[in-house]
Amino acid sequence: SQQGEEDPQALSIQEGENATMNCSYKTSINNLQWYRQNSGRGLVHLILIRSNEREKHSGRLRVTLDTSKKSSSLLITASRAADTASYFCATAPGGNNRLAFGKGNQVVVIP
Amino acid sequence: EADIYQTPRYLVIGTGKKITLECSQTMGHDKMYWYQQDPGMELHLIHYSYGVNSTEKGDLSSESTVSRIRTEHFPLTLESARPSHTSQYLCASSDAGQADTQYFGPGTRLTVL
């Protein structure tokens, strides 16, 4: 089942601006992951945040996790045209090795 | 780039044909997965395997079948393709020691006429 749900579904921004996406989920999790998918390609893992972590950084990416609200956000700072892609959150429910992917957020960065 | 490969990248075939989509990984991962994804839509897990001779059906019912005879190889077969099978098929693998992080192949875009 797909329990991750990203919001907003589509985002269009100017190069240099920040892009923020949210993801909500329904069950308890071990970790939450964000992936990027360029058009017509496979997904690429970006960052993983564990259930006992609240915030994590990787380069221009910042992820937060609020387990009380069952939500996460992905912030891309100083966006570039190359960041144009779909972004998926995926949750790893406790005791289950199968990831549940959300519907994806399409981000378009205008040069 | 992950060391996981899918062939063919694109396939256009007629209804009723038997096809096999290939997926191979050189990372020694025990876990492998097949997802189906329509353009701009979410991923649906159709098959997974936790090791050699282990295969399970995923969350989305699929008429395809899979086999796992070797750790590195996880082919998907459609005995009789139909237009409803037109989609993108993504293969992935993961290592139990990496908190379920999955590595994806580039995908096979299948069109059944």
Backbone of each chain as ProteinMPNN parsed JSONL, in Angstrom:
{"seq_chain_A": "SQQGEEDPQALSIQEGENATMNCSYKTSINNLQWYRQNSGRGLVHLILIRSNEREKHSGRLRVTLDTSKKSSSLLITASRAADTASYFCATAPGGNNRLAFGKGNQVVVIP", "coords_chain_A": {"N_chain_A": [[0.846, -1.18, 0.0], [0.384, 2.337, -0.585], [1.495, 4.641, 1.472], [2.736, 7.033, 1.877], [2.291, 10.461, 1.243], [2.706, 13.132, -0.753], [2.878, 16.715, -0.63], [3.022, 19.966, -1.905], [1.623, 18.726, -5.038], [2.703, 19.568, -7.451], [5.256, 21.845, -8.31], [6.537, 24.915, -9.235], [9.343, 26.842, -9.663], [11.68, 29.605, -9.554], [15.075, 29.539, -10.569], [17.465, 29.42, -7.996], [15.711, 29.971, -5.947], [14.16, 28.551, -2.988], [12.84, 25.268, -2.544], [10.139, 23.585, -1.151], [8.769, 20.598, 0.032], [6.197, 18.467, 1.28], [5.406, 15.547, 3.181], [3.162, 13.092, 4.235], [2.332, 10.404, 6.425], [0.911, 7.242, 7.548], [1.254, 5.071, 9.322], [3.333, 3.732, 12.017], [6.877, 4.133, 11.78], [10.189, 3.0, 10.831], [12.095, 4.441, 9.47], [12.276, 7.259, 7.219], [12.475, 8.034, 3.826], [13.773, 9.997, 1.121], [13.501, 10.25, -2.384], [14.679, 10.97, -5.689], [13.471, 11.37, -9.002], [14.357, 11.599, -12.225], [12.94, 12.526, -15.376], [11.575, 9.742, -16.945], [13.414, 7.972, -15.911], [15.048, 5.792, -13.451], [14.62, 5.765, -9.831], [16.527, 7.763, -7.536], [18.228, 7.537, -4.546], [18.088, 10.001, -2.034], [18.181, 10.932, 0.699], [18.013, 9.741, 4.044], [16.08, 9.594, 6.973], [15.957, 8.733, 10.305], [13.562, 7.359, 12.632], [14.044, 8.362, 15.152], [15.249, 10.74, 14.749], [15.152, 14.281, 14.122], [15.872, 16.194, 12.337], [17.796, 16.496, 9.351], [20.665, 16.999, 7.318], [21.952, 17.258, 4.011], [24.173, 18.35, 1.901], [22.597, 20.609, -0.194], [20.175, 19.845, 0.716], [17.588, 19.589, 3.112], [16.008, 17.801, 5.545], [13.169, 17.268, 7.539], [11.543, 15.628, 10.244], [8.571, 14.826, 11.797], [7.353, 12.864, 14.02], [5.147, 12.838, 15.658], [3.204, 14.134, 14.268], [3.246, 12.619, 12.087], [4.642, 13.344, 9.704], [6.801, 14.728, 7.177], [9.261, 16.938, 5.819], [10.883, 18.131, 2.901], [13.426, 20.195, 2.008], [14.86, 22.005, -0.548], [17.529, 23.971, -1.034], [18.542, 27.024, -2.676], [17.846, 26.411, -5.454], [18.507, 24.655, -8.544], [18.473, 24.38, -12.131], [18.951, 21.743, -12.737], [17.755, 20.426, -10.671], [15.215, 19.924, -11.38], [12.738, 17.59, -11.341], [10.929, 14.656, -10.233], [9.951, 14.129, -6.889], [9.963, 11.75, -4.381], [8.632, 10.572, -1.334], [9.325, 7.919, 0.92], [8.365, 5.404, 3.115], [9.493, 3.255, 5.704], [7.922, 0.907, 7.224], [7.75, -0.287, 10.583], [9.301, -3.39, 11.237], [8.981, -4.321, 8.693], [10.374, -4.824, 5.61], [9.701, -3.63, 3.254], [9.46, -0.811, 1.321], [7.123, 1.9, 1.335], [5.948, 3.909, -1.093], [5.215, 7.357, -1.782], [3.04, 9.49, -3.783], [4.484, 11.304, -5.215], [6.165, 14.392, -5.987], [6.209, 16.856, -8.358], [8.748, 18.878, -9.409], [9.657, 21.834, -10.948], [12.286, 23.715, -12.011], [12.908, 26.842, -13.058], [15.157, 28.233, -15.295]], "CA_chain_A": [[0.0, 0.0, 0.0], [1.15, 3.568, -0.69], [1.001, 5.466, 2.545], [3.305, 8.37, 1.821], [1.535, 11.349, 0.373], [3.419, 14.382, -0.818], [2.083, 17.922, -0.84], [2.098, 19.99, -3.042], [1.883, 17.751, -6.061], [3.545, 20.154, -8.487], [5.834, 23.092, -7.84], [7.346, 25.578, -10.25], [10.063, 27.93, -9.004], [12.801, 30.187, -10.275], [16.407, 29.103, -10.136], [17.958, 30.176, -6.859], [14.728, 29.937, -4.866], [14.06, 27.307, -2.224], [11.668, 24.441, -2.822], [9.745, 22.789, 0.015], [7.719, 19.598, -0.182], [5.805, 17.774, 2.491], [4.977, 14.154, 3.037], [2.504, 12.568, 5.419], [2.209, 8.952, 6.409], [-0.176, 6.837, 8.448], [1.621, 4.084, 10.34], [4.646, 3.963, 12.63], [7.948, 3.86, 10.821], [11.583, 2.923, 11.259], [12.763, 5.568, 8.844], [11.617, 7.855, 6.076], [13.499, 8.326, 2.829], [13.385, 10.797, -0.043], [14.119, 9.853, -3.643], [14.462, 11.827, -6.847], [13.331, 10.671, -10.272], [14.365, 12.407, -13.433], [11.935, 12.039, -16.318], [11.846, 8.513, -17.667], [14.541, 7.231, -15.314], [14.805, 5.183, -12.153], [14.722, 6.659, -8.678], [17.826, 7.885, -6.898], [18.088, 7.824, -3.129], [18.657, 11.286, -1.644], [18.475, 11.102, 2.124], [17.225, 8.909, 4.957], [16.016, 10.114, 8.33], [15.428, 7.69, 11.176], [12.407, 7.798, 13.424], [14.488, 9.075, 16.352], [15.889, 11.977, 14.326], [14.19, 15.345, 13.833], [16.328, 16.987, 11.201], [19.02, 15.979, 8.759], [21.118, 17.799, 6.193], [22.888, 16.658, 3.061], [24.388, 19.358, 0.859], [21.532, 21.608, -0.239], [18.933, 19.221, 1.173], [17.301, 19.564, 4.549], [14.818, 16.999, 5.806], [12.678, 17.243, 8.911], [10.602, 14.554, 10.546], [7.751, 15.021, 12.996], [6.647, 11.592, 14.174], [3.866, 13.059, 16.319], [2.269, 14.52, 13.205], [3.45, 11.687, 10.973], [4.913, 14.138, 8.511], [8.189, 15.066, 6.885], [9.418, 17.942, 4.772], [12.16, 18.178, 2.177], [13.746, 21.539, 1.535], [16.016, 22.138, -1.445], [17.916, 25.383, -1.024], [19.241, 27.546, -3.852], [17.556, 25.414, -6.485], [19.147, 24.74, -9.85], [17.686, 23.764, -13.193], [19.175, 20.296, -12.658], [16.9, 19.867, -9.62], [13.933, 19.595, -11.989], [12.538, 16.147, -11.198], [9.872, 14.272, -9.291], [10.527, 13.76, -5.602], [9.093, 10.799, -3.689], [8.994, 10.11, -0.014], [9.081, 6.487, 1.106], [8.45, 5.041, 4.523], [9.819, 1.883, 6.044], [7.164, 0.56, 8.418], [8.472, -1.133, 11.513], [9.197, -4.821, 11.038], [8.652, -4.616, 7.294], [11.454, -4.313, 4.784], [9.22, -3.103, 1.994], [9.161, 0.608, 1.36], [5.858, 2.381, 0.784], [6.237, 5.175, -1.77], [4.141, 8.304, -2.0], [2.651, 9.728, -5.17], [5.504, 12.108, -5.871], [6.054, 15.831, -6.162], [6.945, 17.284, -9.538], [9.373, 20.188, -9.219], [10.251, 22.415, -12.151], [13.105, 24.877, -11.7], [13.021, 27.636, -14.293], [16.46, 28.93, -15.303]], "C_chain_A": [[0.885, 1.234, 0.0], [0.703, 4.48, 0.414], [1.61, 6.854, 2.534], [2.495, 9.227, 0.868], [2.199, 12.703, 0.387], [2.467, 15.534, -1.08], [3.036, 19.095, -0.95], [2.494, 18.982, -4.112], [2.813, 18.274, -7.139], [3.987, 21.535, -8.014], [6.71, 23.651, -8.945], [8.011, 26.787, -9.611], [11.172, 28.439, -9.907], [14.11, 29.649, -9.71], [16.9, 30.019, -9.011], [16.993, 30.208, -5.688], [14.799, 28.605, -4.145], [12.777, 26.572, -2.584], [11.391, 23.583, -1.596], [8.613, 21.855, -0.359], [7.429, 18.897, 1.126], [5.321, 16.365, 2.181], [4.304, 13.743, 4.337], [2.391, 11.059, 5.297], [1.268, 8.535, 7.531], [0.248, 5.895, 9.567], [2.966, 4.43, 10.963], [5.74, 3.51, 11.672], [9.287, 3.683, 11.519], [12.376, 4.101, 10.715], [11.918, 6.082, 7.696], [12.717, 8.285, 5.107], [12.912, 9.207, 1.733], [14.198, 10.346, -1.24], [13.799, 10.89, -4.711], [14.349, 10.967, -8.099], [13.329, 11.683, -11.409], [13.468, 11.737, -14.469], [12.395, 10.777, -17.033], [12.952, 7.66, -17.101], [14.113, 6.534, -14.02], [14.96, 6.194, -11.038], [16.133, 6.633, -8.11], [17.61, 8.282, -5.447], [18.786, 9.132, -2.776], [19.1, 11.3, -0.195], [17.533, 10.21, 2.923], [17.243, 9.553, 6.331], [15.352, 9.045, 9.19], [14.343, 8.254, 12.089], [12.806, 8.545, 14.685], [15.245, 10.372, 16.023], [14.828, 13.004, 13.961], [14.578, 16.138, 12.594], [17.619, 16.388, 10.684], [19.368, 16.823, 7.54], [22.02, 16.956, 5.301], [23.05, 17.636, 1.918], [23.317, 20.427, 0.912], [20.182, 21.061, 0.234], [18.806, 19.298, 2.687], [15.981, 18.82, 4.721], [14.453, 17.122, 7.275], [11.684, 16.109, 9.048], [9.89, 14.865, 11.844], [6.909, 13.761, 13.167], [5.31, 11.764, 14.88], [2.793, 13.447, 15.307], [2.339, 13.583, 12.013], [3.664, 12.461, 9.675], [6.404, 14.443, 8.396], [8.204, 16.162, 5.831], [10.807, 17.837, 4.175], [12.331, 19.587, 1.643], [14.975, 21.457, 0.645], [16.361, 23.622, -1.485], [18.649, 25.756, -2.311], [19.085, 26.617, -5.045], [18.27, 25.726, -7.804], [18.264, 24.064, -10.876], [17.799, 22.238, -13.145], [18.354, 19.636, -11.552], [15.515, 19.537, -10.147], [13.76, 18.087, -12.024], [11.263, 15.915, -10.402], [10.54, 13.768, -8.022], [9.503, 12.902, -4.847], [9.574, 10.603, -2.261], [8.624, 8.632, 0.079], [9.278, 6.162, 2.575], [8.738, 3.565, 4.677], [9.074, 1.557, 7.334], [7.947, -0.38, 9.322], [8.241, -2.599, 11.231], [8.911, -5.236, 9.612], [9.735, -4.003, 6.419], [10.999, -3.651, 3.509], [8.884, -1.633, 2.16], [7.784, 0.893, 0.768], [6.127, 3.765, 0.22], [4.993, 6.037, -1.87], [3.919, 8.55, -3.476], [3.63, 10.624, -5.913], [5.139, 13.564, -6.022], [6.842, 16.212, -7.393], [7.454, 18.703, -9.304], [10.009, 20.627, -10.529], [10.997, 23.673, -11.733], [13.385, 25.616, -13.006], [14.327, 28.421, -14.273], [16.29, 30.451, -15.384]], "O_chain_A": [[2.002, 1.202, 0.516], [-0.38, 5.058, 0.319], [1.047, 7.772, 3.131], [2.067, 8.764, -0.189], [2.252, 13.359, 1.427], [1.4, 15.363, -1.669], [3.874, 19.203, -0.054], [3.601, 18.445, -4.077], [3.621, 17.522, -7.684], [3.221, 22.285, -7.41], [7.53, 22.936, -9.521], [7.33, 27.662, -9.076], [11.55, 27.797, -10.886], [14.218, 29.348, -8.522], [16.761, 31.24, -9.082], [17.406, 30.447, -4.553], [15.415, 27.653, -4.624], [11.757, 27.19, -2.889], [12.292, 22.933, -1.066], [7.629, 22.258, -0.98], [8.308, 18.751, 1.975], [4.891, 16.054, 1.07], [4.82, 14.018, 5.42], [2.359, 10.511, 4.195], [0.872, 9.354, 8.361], [-0.339, 5.919, 10.649], [3.66, 5.327, 10.484], [5.537, 2.611, 10.857], [9.494, 4.15, 12.639], [13.214, 4.681, 11.406], [10.971, 5.43, 7.257], [13.747, 8.824, 5.511], [11.714, 9.165, 1.455], [15.399, 10.095, -1.146], [12.788, 11.589, -4.643], [15.045, 9.961, -8.239], [12.423, 12.506, -11.534], [13.265, 10.523, -14.436], [13.462, 10.746, -17.646], [13.39, 6.71, -17.751], [12.977, 6.67, -13.563], [15.376, 7.33, -11.262], [16.838, 5.627, -8.19], [16.898, 9.242, -5.154], [19.933, 9.354, -3.164], [20.243, 11.636, 0.113], [16.397, 9.963, 2.517], [18.287, 10.005, 6.801], [14.3, 8.516, 8.831], [14.233, 9.464, 12.283], [11.997, 9.288, 15.24], [15.808, 11.014, 16.91], [13.729, 12.643, 13.538], [13.724, 16.682, 11.895], [18.427, 15.849, 11.44], [18.488, 17.298, 6.823], [22.742, 16.073, 5.763], [22.174, 17.746, 1.06], [23.14, 21.083, 1.938], [19.166, 21.751, 0.153], [19.768, 19.104, 3.43], [14.97, 19.173, 4.115], [15.321, 17.084, 8.147], [11.062, 15.688, 8.072], [10.522, 15.134, 12.865], [5.867, 13.615, 12.527], [4.422, 10.926, 14.724], [1.618, 13.123, 15.477], [1.589, 13.731, 11.048], [2.961, 12.257, 8.685], [7.149, 14.417, 9.376], [7.266, 16.292, 5.045], [11.774, 17.499, 4.857], [11.481, 20.1, 0.915], [16.004, 20.906, 1.038], [15.551, 24.436, -1.93], [19.289, 24.919, -2.947], [20.067, 26.101, -5.579], [18.582, 26.873, -8.123], [17.399, 23.262, -10.525], [16.847, 21.53, -13.475], [18.268, 18.409, -11.501], [14.716, 18.929, -9.434], [14.543, 17.384, -12.662], [10.608, 16.858, -9.959], [11.556, 13.074, -8.069], [8.341, 13.279, -4.699], [10.773, 10.482, -2.009], [7.715, 8.163, -0.607], [10.248, 6.597, 3.195], [8.286, 2.737, 3.886], [9.543, 1.895, 8.421], [8.733, -1.192, 8.835], [7.104, -3.015, 11.008], [8.625, -6.406, 9.357], [9.983, -2.799, 6.482], [11.828, -3.153, 2.747], [8.111, -1.26, 3.043], [7.338, 0.225, -0.165], [6.49, 4.684, 0.954], [3.877, 5.54, -2.021], [4.533, 7.9, -4.323], [3.592, 10.684, -7.142], [3.971, 13.925, -6.164], [8.035, 15.921, -7.47], [6.673, 19.616, -9.033], [10.791, 19.896, -11.136], [10.406, 24.591, -11.164], [14.011, 25.086, -13.924], [14.579, 29.187, -13.343], [17.28, 31.183, -15.4]]}, "seq_chain_B": "EADIYQTPRYLVIGTGKKITLECSQTMGHDKMYWYQQDPGMELHLIHYSYGVNSTEKGDLSSESTVSRIRTEHFPLTLESARPSHTSQYLCASSDAGQADTQYFGPGTRLTVL", "coords_chain_B": {"N_chain_B": [[26.134, 6.446, -9.327], [24.09, 3.583, -9.272], [24.853, 0.072, -9.324], [23.01, -1.433, -11.009], [21.132, -2.938, -13.484], [18.995, -2.765, -16.299], [17.389, -4.381, -18.953], [15.378, -4.747, -21.907], [15.741, -1.142, -22.474], [13.679, 0.129, -23.747], [10.704, -1.211, -25.135], [8.62, -2.312, -27.624], [5.899, -4.137, -28.427], [3.645, -6.612, -29.868], [0.28, -7.576, -29.043], [-0.189, -10.532, -27.119], [2.337, -11.596, -27.233], [5.146, -13.192, -25.681], [7.201, -11.945, -23.14], [10.315, -11.087, -21.588], [11.635, -9.197, -19.055], [14.744, -8.017, -18.17], [16.788, -7.879, -15.218], [19.604, -7.021, -13.448], [22.005, -6.986, -10.838], [25.067, -5.93, -9.377], [25.875, -5.682, -6.819], [25.63, -7.521, -4.865], [23.321, -7.659, -3.385], [20.753, -9.035, -1.362], [18.015, -8.556, -1.447], [15.522, -7.884, -3.83], [13.41, -6.048, -6.11], [10.418, -5.448, -8.031], [8.783, -2.809, -9.594], [5.866, -1.208, -10.854], [5.103, 1.572, -12.841], [3.12, 4.123, -13.974], [3.314, 6.931, -16.246], [4.213, 9.848, -14.521], [3.028, 9.027, -12.218], [2.461, 7.191, -9.092], [4.629, 4.648, -7.621], [4.106, 1.178, -7.854], [4.435, -1.733, -6.095], [5.075, -4.848, -7.442], [6.368, -7.326, -7.393], [8.647, -9.059, -5.205], [11.771, -10.153, -3.794], [13.598, -11.878, -1.359], [15.859, -13.29, -1.493], [17.777, -15.972, -3.051], [15.714, -18.262, -4.737], [13.465, -17.335, -3.49], [10.466, -15.701, -3.821], [7.9, -13.245, -3.883], [4.566, -11.978, -4.156], [3.665, -8.582, -4.738], [2.104, -5.506, -3.67], [0.388, -4.714, -5.667], [-1.672, -6.413, -7.818], [-0.471, -8.508, -10.354], [-0.098, -9.866, -13.622], [2.288, -10.828, -14.303], [5.254, -12.872, -13.849], [8.023, -13.847, -11.742], [11.445, -14.851, -11.23], [14.111, -16.135, -9.206], [16.914, -17.268, -9.441], [19.571, -16.827, -9.296], [21.555, -14.75, -7.206], [22.167, -12.248, -8.303], [20.365, -11.788, -10.335], [17.129, -11.067, -11.536], [14.672, -11.678, -13.239], [11.68, -10.634, -14.974], [8.68, -11.904, -16.237], [6.232, -11.859, -18.768], [3.722, -13.815, -19.903], [1.801, -13.522, -21.902], [1.463, -10.723, -23.444], [-0.512, -7.758, -23.009], [-2.345, -4.776, -24.019], [-2.981, -3.451, -21.634], [-0.788, -3.882, -20.073], [1.017, -2.012, -20.708], [3.413, 0.18, -19.583], [5.843, 1.619, -17.289], [8.505, -0.278, -16.021], [10.224, -0.781, -13.123], [13.172, -1.886, -11.632], [14.667, -2.754, -8.531], [17.086, -2.925, -5.854], [18.175, -3.901, -2.563], [20.161, -3.735, 0.431], [20.17, -5.465, 3.391], [21.548, -4.344, 5.475], [21.433, -1.611, 5.159], [19.31, -0.12, 6.044], [17.056, -0.44, 4.415], [17.372, 1.167, 2.167], [16.885, 1.653, -1.211], [18.159, 0.779, -4.407], [17.848, 1.775, -7.667], [17.271, 0.549, -10.983], [17.469, 1.8, -14.414], [15.02, 1.441, -15.578], [12.439, -0.083, -17.636], [10.629, 0.762, -20.386], [7.639, -0.281, -21.434], [5.597, -0.922, -24.18], [2.628, -2.144, -25.327], [1.047, -3.094, -28.162]], "CA_chain_B": [[25.257, 5.535, -10.069], [23.982, 2.25, -8.707], [25.229, -1.0, -10.246], [21.838, -2.245, -11.295], [20.929, -2.774, -14.913], [17.755, -3.31, -16.845], [17.284, -4.444, -20.408], [15.749, -3.574, -22.692], [15.272, 0.132, -21.93], [12.395, 0.37, -24.403], [10.213, -2.4, -25.822], [7.299, -2.184, -28.241], [5.552, -5.46, -28.942], [2.244, -6.833, -30.148], [-0.504, -8.34, -28.071], [-0.048, -11.979, -27.13], [3.739, -12.011, -27.204], [5.784, -13.457, -24.39], [8.368, -11.096, -22.972], [11.053, -11.144, -20.327], [12.403, -7.997, -18.726], [15.917, -8.438, -17.409], [17.302, -7.005, -14.174], [20.79, -7.585, -12.824], [22.752, -6.08, -9.958], [26.399, -6.453, -9.054], [26.173, -5.226, -5.463], [25.48, -8.63, -3.936], [22.148, -7.46, -2.535], [19.828, -10.162, -1.272], [16.634, -8.142, -1.706], [15.245, -7.251, -5.125], [12.01, -5.624, -6.226], [9.893, -4.937, -9.296], [7.711, -1.839, -9.467], [5.209, -0.74, -12.073], [4.823, 2.992, -12.693], [2.616, 4.851, -15.128], [3.946, 8.258, -16.305], [3.779, 10.868, -13.574], [2.224, 8.433, -11.15], [3.22, 6.557, -8.006], [5.177, 3.317, -7.857], [3.355, 0.059, -7.288], [5.255, -2.931, -5.958], [4.399, -6.01, -8.02], [7.064, -8.544, -6.95], [9.891, -8.859, -4.49], [12.51, -11.36, -3.449], [14.551, -11.661, -0.276], [17.025, -14.123, -1.699], [17.647, -17.014, -4.073], [14.56, -19.161, -4.633], [12.41, -16.679, -2.72], [9.75, -14.639, -4.526], [6.599, -12.929, -3.302], [3.791, -10.977, -4.875], [3.64, -7.291, -4.081], [0.819, -4.92, -3.289], [-0.459, -4.581, -6.847], [-1.795, -7.676, -8.528], [0.128, -8.453, -11.679], [-0.107, -11.14, -14.337], [3.672, -11.203, -14.564], [5.899, -13.777, -12.904], [9.442, -13.584, -11.566], [12.248, -15.953, -10.722], [15.369, -15.691, -8.562], [17.782, -18.446, -9.425], [20.887, -16.33, -8.887], [21.441, -13.533, -6.392], [22.299, -11.007, -9.067], [19.48, -11.77, -11.493], [15.724, -11.101, -11.11], [13.898, -11.382, -14.452], [10.214, -10.575, -14.916], [8.142, -12.476, -17.47], [4.808, -11.779, -19.113], [3.482, -14.906, -20.848], [0.997, -13.046, -23.027], [1.325, -9.29, -23.189], [-1.736, -7.076, -23.43], [-2.194, -3.317, -23.933], [-3.068, -2.999, -20.234], [0.527, -4.037, -19.469], [1.841, -0.861, -21.087], [3.809, 0.905, -18.374], [7.274, 1.561, -17.007], [8.814, -1.284, -15.009], [11.456, -0.42, -12.434], [13.769, -2.91, -10.781], [15.471, -2.17, -7.462], [17.653, -3.879, -4.914], [18.581, -3.296, -1.302], [20.981, -4.516, 1.344], [19.527, -5.425, 4.706], [22.313, -3.519, 6.396], [21.392, -0.188, 4.802], [18.016, 0.456, 6.439], [16.073, -0.531, 3.332], [17.631, 2.044, 1.034], [16.783, 0.89, -2.444], [18.898, 1.261, -5.568], [16.986, 1.506, -8.807], [17.751, 0.53, -12.351], [16.947, 2.897, -15.226], [13.645, 1.176, -15.992], [12.064, -0.547, -18.978], [9.333, 1.3, -20.808], [6.98, -1.302, -22.247], [4.383, -0.554, -24.901], [2.001, -3.296, -25.975], [0.101, -2.581, -29.162]], "C_chain_B": [[25.271, 4.153, -9.438], [24.334, 1.223, -9.767], [24.063, -1.951, -10.441], [21.361, -1.905, -12.697], [19.613, -3.407, -15.343], [17.839, -3.296, -18.361], [15.992, -5.145, -20.796], [15.294, -2.283, -22.005], [13.89, 0.472, -22.496], [11.998, -0.885, -25.169], [8.814, -2.122, -26.331], [6.981, -3.53, -28.874], [4.058, -5.561, -29.19], [1.568, -7.673, -29.08], [-0.277, -9.839, -28.232], [1.375, -12.483, -27.066], [4.193, -12.28, -25.779], [7.027, -12.594, -24.288], [9.024, -11.346, -21.627], [11.842, -9.861, -20.185], [13.535, -8.417, -17.793], [16.316, -7.395, -16.375], [18.479, -7.701, -13.512], [21.46, -6.537, -11.945], [24.055, -6.757, -9.534], [26.815, -6.068, -7.64], [26.052, -6.347, -4.437], [24.291, -8.491, -3.007], [21.252, -8.69, -2.536], [18.418, -9.775, -1.717], [16.534, -7.466, -3.072], [13.752, -7.057, -5.29], [11.688, -5.269, -7.683], [8.725, -4.007, -8.979], [7.137, -1.552, -10.846], [4.82, 0.716, -11.84], [4.315, 3.564, -13.996], [3.2, 6.265, -15.092], [3.36, 9.245, -15.314], [3.021, 10.325, -12.385], [3.112, 7.757, -10.107], [3.746, 5.188, -8.424], [4.284, 2.275, -7.191], [4.257, -1.171, -7.265], [4.488, -4.127, -6.494], [5.06, -7.328, -7.635], [8.266, -8.155, -6.103], [10.5, -10.194, -4.117], [13.517, -11.014, -2.36], [15.78, -12.55, -0.4], [16.755, -15.171, -2.763], [16.499, -17.947, -3.722], [13.433, -18.607, -3.764], [11.771, -15.597, -3.56], [8.369, -14.486, -3.89], [5.889, -11.927, -4.199], [3.724, -9.706, -4.047], [2.228, -6.816, -3.805], [-0.141, -4.818, -4.456], [-0.469, -5.906, -7.583], [-1.249, -7.533, -9.94], [0.078, -9.837, -12.312], [1.31, -11.609, -14.66], [4.157, -12.192, -13.506], [7.374, -13.435, -12.824], [10.131, -14.863, -11.111], [13.532, -15.383, -10.125], [16.239, -16.935, -8.373], [19.191, -18.072, -8.992], [20.688, -15.026, -8.126], [21.367, -12.28, -7.241], [21.229, -10.819, -10.139], [18.024, -11.947, -11.054], [14.832, -10.756, -12.306], [12.387, -11.427, -14.213], [9.672, -11.022, -16.255], [6.64, -12.232, -17.577], [4.555, -12.83, -20.182], [2.723, -14.45, -22.084], [0.689, -11.573, -22.791], [0.022, -8.73, -23.733], [-1.53, -5.572, -23.326], [-2.235, -2.781, -22.507], [-1.739, -3.141, -19.497], [1.469, -2.889, -19.838], [2.127, -0.01, -19.861], [5.329, 0.98, -18.329], [7.488, 0.578, -15.864], [10.203, -0.968, -14.431], [11.897, -1.562, -11.532], [14.63, -2.208, -9.733], [16.051, -3.278, -6.599], [18.036, -3.146, -3.638], [19.376, -4.289, -0.471], [20.38, -4.371, 2.73], [20.262, -4.52, 5.677], [22.243, -2.038, 6.135], [20.013, 0.399, 5.041], [17.054, 0.56, 5.27], [16.263, 0.478, 2.217], [17.644, 1.22, -0.237], [17.535, 1.594, -3.571], [18.14, 0.816, -6.805], [17.774, 1.405, -10.108], [17.087, 1.644, -13.144], [15.519, 2.675, -15.718], [13.536, 0.623, -17.411], [10.694, 0.027, -19.296], [8.732, 0.349, -21.817], [5.72, -0.736, -22.878], [3.865, -1.79, -25.619], [0.908, -2.783, -26.902], [-1.094, -3.502, -29.354]], "O_chain_B": [[26.33, 3.618, -9.112], [24.143, 1.458, -10.96], [24.131, -3.126, -10.08], [21.206, -0.736, -13.05], [19.189, -4.438, -14.82], [18.298, -2.328, -18.969], [15.549, -6.049, -20.088], [14.531, -2.341, -21.041], [13.044, 1.033, -21.8], [12.841, -1.545, -25.778], [7.928, -1.742, -25.565], [7.705, -4.002, -29.75], [3.293, -4.693, -28.77], [2.22, -8.386, -28.318], [-0.186, -10.347, -29.35], [1.601, -13.676, -26.865], [3.702, -11.689, -24.817], [7.816, -12.516, -25.229], [8.379, -11.758, -20.664], [12.613, -9.483, -21.067], [13.319, -9.076, -16.776], [16.204, -6.192, -16.61], [18.361, -8.843, -13.066], [21.477, -5.351, -12.273], [24.127, -7.974, -9.361], [27.999, -6.125, -7.309], [26.343, -6.139, -3.259], [24.247, -9.129, -1.955], [21.022, -9.308, -3.576], [17.708, -10.593, -2.303], [17.34, -6.604, -3.423], [12.939, -7.776, -4.71], [12.555, -4.851, -8.45], [7.817, -4.346, -8.22], [7.827, -1.643, -11.862], [4.281, 1.065, -10.789], [5.002, 3.5, -15.015], [3.548, 6.753, -14.017], [2.147, 9.451, -15.275], [2.432, 11.09, -11.623], [4.338, 7.749, -10.219], [3.349, 4.645, -9.455], [3.776, 2.488, -6.09], [4.775, -1.592, -8.3], [3.372, -4.395, -6.051], [4.381, -8.352, -7.558], [8.831, -7.073, -6.257], [9.832, -11.228, -4.123], [14.2, -9.993, -2.429], [16.639, -12.561, 0.481], [15.654, -15.254, -3.309], [16.334, -18.362, -2.575], [12.543, -19.352, -3.353], [12.453, -14.661, -3.979], [7.761, -15.451, -3.429], [6.518, -11.138, -4.903], [3.726, -9.747, -2.817], [1.289, -7.606, -3.717], [-1.357, -4.834, -4.262], [0.578, -6.454, -7.927], [-1.532, -6.555, -10.632], [0.196, -10.851, -11.624], [1.493, -12.682, -15.235], [3.568, -12.333, -12.434], [7.919, -12.805, -13.731], [9.491, -15.819, -10.671], [13.977, -14.295, -10.491], [16.282, -17.548, -7.306], [19.912, -18.877, -8.403], [19.74, -14.287, -8.393], [20.604, -11.361, -6.944], [21.198, -9.775, -10.791], [17.712, -12.862, -10.292], [14.293, -9.652, -12.373], [11.897, -12.166, -13.359], [10.145, -10.574, -17.299], [5.892, -12.378, -16.611], [5.124, -12.743, -21.27], [2.975, -14.935, -23.187], [-0.222, -11.224, -22.04], [-0.48, -9.163, -24.77], [-0.628, -5.127, -22.616], [-1.599, -1.772, -22.203], [-1.574, -2.582, -18.412], [2.589, -2.812, -19.332], [1.212, 0.46, -19.186], [6.015, 0.471, -19.215], [6.759, 0.589, -14.872], [11.201, -0.9, -15.15], [11.106, -2.124, -10.775], [15.25, -1.184, -10.019], [15.574, -4.413, -6.609], [18.2, -1.926, -3.633], [19.278, -5.504, -0.644], [20.114, -3.257, 3.181], [19.658, -3.987, 6.607], [22.919, -1.264, 6.813], [19.589, 1.309, 4.329], [16.318, 1.54, 5.151], [15.37, 0.629, 1.384], [18.336, 0.206, -0.324], [17.545, 2.821, -3.672], [17.829, -0.364, -6.972], [18.79, 2.073, -10.303], [16.235, 2.358, -12.615], [14.879, 3.601, -16.214], [14.407, 0.83, -18.255], [9.726, -0.194, -18.569], [9.25, 0.189, -22.922], [4.882, -0.144, -22.198], [4.573, -2.404, -26.417], [-0.035, -2.121, -26.468], [-1.976, -3.209, -30.161]]}, "name": "protein", "num_of_chains": 2, "seq": "SQQGEEDPQALSIQEGENATMNCSYKTSINNLQWYRQNSGRGLVHLILIRSNEREKHSGRLRVTLDTSKKSSSLLITASRAADTASYFCATAPGGNNRLAFGKGNQVVVIPEADIYQTPRYLVIGTGKKITLECSQTMGHDKMYWYQQDPGMELHLIHYSYGVNSTEKGDLSSESTVSRIRTEHFPLTLESARPSHTSQYLCASSDAGQADTQYFGPGTRLTVL"}
